[in-house]
Amino acid sequence: MEIEKKYSQMNESELRQTIANLLEKARKASQLGYVNEYAVLERKAIMAQAYLIDSSQFIPGEIYRIEGDPGIFFQVDYLKGKFAWGYRMGGEKFIEALPISMLKSLKEGK
């Protein structure tokens, strides 16, 4: 039985290969109509992508776009590991955590 490495233990090459494998499995699951499996694999790929990003580029107090959720913005209160903790703008302000790979700077082009 092969023991899987944690994303935090992988180097950039291993992370990129893992992401590609997960996205390919997600594509196949989508084609077969396995909606739940697709969602899980997509979320795993998003988490793996977070380990390719330098968390220091995210600034507490700043507002970011949420990738895959057009028109919704997220204000970061603090960072812990590869998660940004904060709340979605324009709704009820309940705190939640999003992988940093889901956040895009407002300064980046659309």
C-alpha positions in Angstrom: 0.0 0.0 0.0 1.4 3.3 -1.0 1.2 6.2 1.5 0.3 9.5 0.0 2.4 12.5 0.7 0.8 15.6 2.2 0.7 18.6 -0.2 3.0 20.4 2.3 5.7 17.7 1.8 5.6 17.9 -2.0 7.9 19.9 -4.2 6.6 22.1 -7.0 6.9 19.4 -9.7 5.0 16.9 -7.6 2.3 19.4 -6.8 1.8 20.3 -10.5 1.6 16.6 -11.4 -0.9 15.9 -8.6 -3.0 18.8 -9.7 -3.0 17.6 -13.3 -4.0 14.1 -12.2 -6.8 15.4 -10.0 -8.1 17.6 -12.8 -8.1 14.7 -15.2 -9.9 12.5 -12.8 -12.4 15.3 -12.2 -13.0 15.7 -16.0 -13.7 12.0 -16.3 -16.0 12.0 -13.3 -17.9 15.0 -14.8 -18.3 13.2 -18.2 -19.6 10.1 -16.4 -22.1 12.3 -14.4 -20.5 11.7 -11.0 -21.2 15.1 -9.7 -20.1 14.5 -6.1 -16.9 12.8 -7.1 -16.2 15.7 -9.5 -16.7 18.3 -6.7 -14.4 16.4 -4.3 -11.6 16.1 -6.9 -12.0 19.7 -7.9 -11.7 20.9 -4.3 -8.6 18.7 -3.8 -7.0 20.3 -6.9 -7.8 23.8 -5.5 -6.1 22.8 -2.2 -3.0 21.5 -3.9 -2.8 24.8 -5.9 -2.8 26.7 -2.7 0.6 25.1 -1.9 2.1 26.7 -5.1 1.1 30.2 -3.9 3.1 32.4 -1.5 0.7 33.3 1.2 2.6 36.5 2.0 1.0 38.1 -1.1 -2.3 38.2 0.7 -2.8 41.1 3.0 -5.3 41.1 6.0 -7.9 43.9 5.5 -7.7 43.6 1.7 -10.6 42.5 -0.5 -10.2 39.8 -3.2 -12.4 38.3 -5.9 -13.4 34.7 -5.3 -12.5 32.6 -8.4 -15.5 30.7 -9.6 -18.0 33.0 -7.9 -18.4 36.0 -10.1 -19.4 39.3 -8.5 -18.6 38.0 -5.0 -15.8 39.5 -3.0 -14.0 38.3 0.1 -12.3 40.4 2.8 -9.4 38.7 4.5 -9.2 39.2 8.3 -6.1 36.9 8.8 -4.2 34.0 7.3 -3.5 30.6 8.8 -1.5 28.2 6.8 -2.9 28.1 3.2 -6.3 29.5 4.2 -7.5 33.0 4.3 -10.1 33.7 7.1 -12.6 36.4 6.6 -16.1 37.0 5.2 -17.9 37.5 1.9 -18.9 41.1 1.2 -22.5 42.1 0.7 -24.1 39.4 2.8 -24.3 38.3 6.4 -20.8 38.6 7.9 -20.0 35.2 9.1 -16.4 34.2 9.2 -15.2 31.4 6.9 -12.0 30.1 5.5 -11.1 29.8 1.8 -8.0 28.3 0.3 -5.8 31.1 -0.9 -5.8 29.6 -4.4 -9.5 30.7 -4.7 -8.7 34.4 -4.1 -7.7 36.8 -6.9 -6.5 40.3 -6.5 -8.9 43.1 -7.5 -5.9 44.6 -9.3 -5.6 41.7 -11.7 -7.4 41.8 -15.0 -10.8 40.1 -15.3 
